[in-house]
Amino acid sequence: MLDQRYATDIYERVKRKSYVTLRPVILTASVALLGFLPMALSTTAGAEVQKPLAATPLTLLILLALYIL
Protein backbone atom coordinates (compact mmCIF):
# COMPACT_ATOMS: atom_id res chain seq x y z
CA MET A 1 0.00 0.00 0.00
CA LEU A 2 1.04 3.56 -0.60
CA ASP A 3 1.83 5.77 2.31
CA GLN A 4 -0.96 8.33 2.84
CA ARG A 5 1.55 11.18 2.76
CA TYR A 6 2.96 9.96 -0.57
CA ALA A 7 -0.53 9.63 -2.09
CA THR A 8 -1.42 13.17 -1.03
CA ASP A 9 1.83 14.43 -2.51
CA ILE A 10 1.00 12.81 -5.85
CA TYR A 11 -2.51 14.29 -5.76
CA GLU A 12 -1.11 17.77 -5.11
CA ARG A 13 1.47 17.40 -7.88
CA VAL A 14 -1.15 16.35 -10.42
CA LYS A 15 -3.44 19.16 -9.32
CA ARG A 16 -0.68 21.77 -9.62
CA LYS A 17 0.53 20.46 -12.99
CA SER A 18 -2.99 20.39 -14.44
CA TYR A 19 -3.50 24.00 -13.35
CA VAL A 20 -0.20 25.03 -14.93
CA THR A 21 -0.98 23.13 -18.13
CA LEU A 22 -4.65 24.03 -18.59
CA ARG A 23 -4.42 27.72 -17.78
CA PRO A 24 -2.61 28.75 -21.01
CA VAL A 25 -4.91 26.56 -23.10
CA ILE A 26 -8.04 28.10 -21.59
CA LEU A 27 -6.70 31.63 -21.93
CA THR A 28 -5.76 31.06 -25.57
CA ALA A 29 -9.18 29.63 -26.39
CA SER A 30 -10.89 32.53 -24.61
CA VAL A 31 -8.96 35.11 -26.58
CA ALA A 32 -9.78 33.33 -29.83
CA LEU A 33 -13.49 33.24 -28.99
CA LEU A 34 -13.51 36.91 -28.01
CA GLY A 35 -11.84 37.65 -31.34
CA PHE A 36 -14.83 36.13 -33.12
CA LEU A 37 -17.22 38.55 -31.46
CA PRO A 38 -16.55 41.53 -33.79
CA MET A 39 -16.90 39.21 -36.78
CA ALA A 40 -20.28 37.98 -35.56
CA LEU A 41 -21.59 41.50 -34.93
CA SER A 42 -20.18 43.04 -38.09
CA THR A 43 -22.51 44.79 -40.54
CA THR A 44 -19.94 45.88 -43.12
CA ALA A 45 -19.37 44.53 -46.60
CA GLY A 46 -18.41 40.87 -46.54
CA ALA A 47 -20.19 40.23 -43.26
CA GLU A 48 -22.40 37.63 -44.95
CA VAL A 49 -19.37 35.37 -45.14
CA GLN A 50 -17.89 36.21 -41.74
CA LYS A 51 -21.02 35.91 -39.61
CA PRO A 52 -21.55 32.14 -40.02
CA LEU A 53 -17.84 31.51 -39.47
CA ALA A 54 -17.91 33.43 -36.19
CA ALA A 55 -21.33 32.24 -35.07
CA THR A 56 -20.36 28.57 -34.89
CA PRO A 57 -17.72 28.78 -32.12
CA LEU A 58 -19.74 31.38 -30.23
CA THR A 59 -22.83 29.17 -30.34
CA LEU A 60 -20.82 26.22 -29.08
CA LEU A 61 -19.53 28.34 -26.20
CA ILE A 62 -23.04 29.47 -25.25
CA LEU A 63 -24.44 25.94 -25.45
CA LEU A 64 -21.61 24.63 -23.30
CA ALA A 65 -22.26 27.31 -20.68
CA LEU A 66 -25.98 26.48 -20.65
CA TYR A 67 -25.22 22.78 -20.37
CA ILE A 68 -22.96 23.35 -17.37
CA LEU A 69 -25.59 25.47 -15.62
WOHU-V911028 format. One record per backbone hydrogen bond with DSSP energy under -1.0 kcal/mol. CO is the residue of the C=O (numbers start at 1). NH is the residue of the N-H. Records with the same first field share a line. If there is no record, write none. Layout:
BEGIN
CO=NH / NH
END
This chain:
BEGIN
3=7
4=8
5=9
6=10
7=11
8=12
9=13
10=14
11=15
12=16
13=17
14=18
15=19
16=20
17=21
18=22
19=23
22=26
23=27
24=28
25=29
26=30
27=31
28=32
29=33
30=34
31=35
36=40
37=41
44=47
46=50
47=51
50=54
51=55
52=56
54=58
55=59
56=60
57=61
58=62
59=63
60=64
61=65
62=66
63=67
64=68
65=69
END
